[in-house]
Amino acid sequence: MRFLATLLFTFSTLFSANYFSLDDVNSLHLHMSNKLEFMDEKQKKSLKKDITDKLKKAGFKFGKVDSINFLVKLKSVEIDEGEVVHISIGLGENVTASRGQDIDIFAYTFYMDTLLEADEPYEETIYTINRLISKFIDAHKFDNEQ
């Protein structure tokens, strides 16, 4: 089972090394789908506040009209040795696709995810979410410095 989790983690890490553009992304609206049974409601609310605070500290604004949706999705499966947790973050926004004619669609314009096999699922999940948020912030800084 560890081999499978390691293999999935490797592929999800490779998939997250992408070429999304974060130019002019300044205003966000946080949506979080948290299906983790090992977190109680207080921990879920605290996590959402911590994510918002970290993004605000990095300079993102919240509560504006026409904000880009910052999506956090958390789910897990219990296995013999602990939990396998899937964590994904992304930006979703309305864009216009040119496919013969212009079509307005909702699309992920940034996406990063990972899987982790956790013996201590709460602590490892919090650590991994913080790592993904930090990678997003670093990518945003890099794109907007140029």
SULWO-V134861 format. One record per backbone hydrogen bond with DSSP energy under -1.0 kcal/mol. CO is the residue of the C=O (numbers start at 0). NH is the residue of the N-H. E is the energy in kcal/mol with one decimal. If there is no record, write none. Layout:
# SULWO-V134861
CO;NH;E, CO;NH;E
This chain:
# SULWO-V134861
0;4;-2.5, 1;5;-2.8, 2;6;-2.8, 3;7;-2.7, 4;8;-2.5, 5;9;-2.4, 6;10;-2.3, 7;11;-2.6, 8;12;-2.3, 9;13;-2.4, 10;14;-2.4, 11;15;-1.6, 15;17;-1.8, 21;24;-1.5, 25;60;-2.8, 26;67;-2.4, 28;69;-2.5, 30;71;-2.3, 32;73;-3.2, 35;38;-1.1, 39;43;-2.2, 40;44;-2.4, 41;45;-2.3, 42;46;-2.4, 43;47;-2.2, 44;48;-2.2, 45;49;-2.6, 46;50;-2.5, 47;51;-2.3, 48;52;-2.9, 49;53;-2.4, 50;54;-2.3, 51;55;-2.6, 52;56;-2.6, 53;57;-1.2, 54;59;-2.3, 55;58;-1.9, 60;27;-3.1, 67;28;-2.1, 68;91;-2.6, 69;30;-2.7, 70;89;-1.9, 71;32;-2.9, 72;87;-2.3, 73;34;-3.1, 74;85;-3.2, 76;83;-2.8, 81;78;-3.0, 82;117;-3.6, 83;76;-2.3, 84;115;-2.2, 85;74;-2.0, 86;113;-2.4, 87;72;-2.8, 88;111;-2.5, 89;70;-3.4, 90;108;-2.7, 90;109;-1.1, 91;68;-1.9, 92;106;-2.5, 94;104;-3.0, 96;102;-2.7, 100;98;-2.1, 102;96;-3.2, 104;94;-3.1, 106;92;-2.3, 109;90;-2.0, 111;88;-2.9, 113;86;-2.7, 115;84;-3.1, 117;82;-2.2, 119;123;-2.4, 120;124;-2.1, 121;125;-2.3, 122;126;-2.3, 123;127;-2.2, 124;128;-2.7, 125;129;-2.3, 126;130;-1.9, 127;131;-2.5, 128;132;-2.7, 129;133;-2.3, 130;134;-2.1, 131;135;-2.3, 132;136;-2.6, 133;137;-2.6, 134;138;-2.5, 135;139;-2.4, 136;140;-2.6, 137;141;-2.5, 138;142;-2.5, 139;143;-1.9
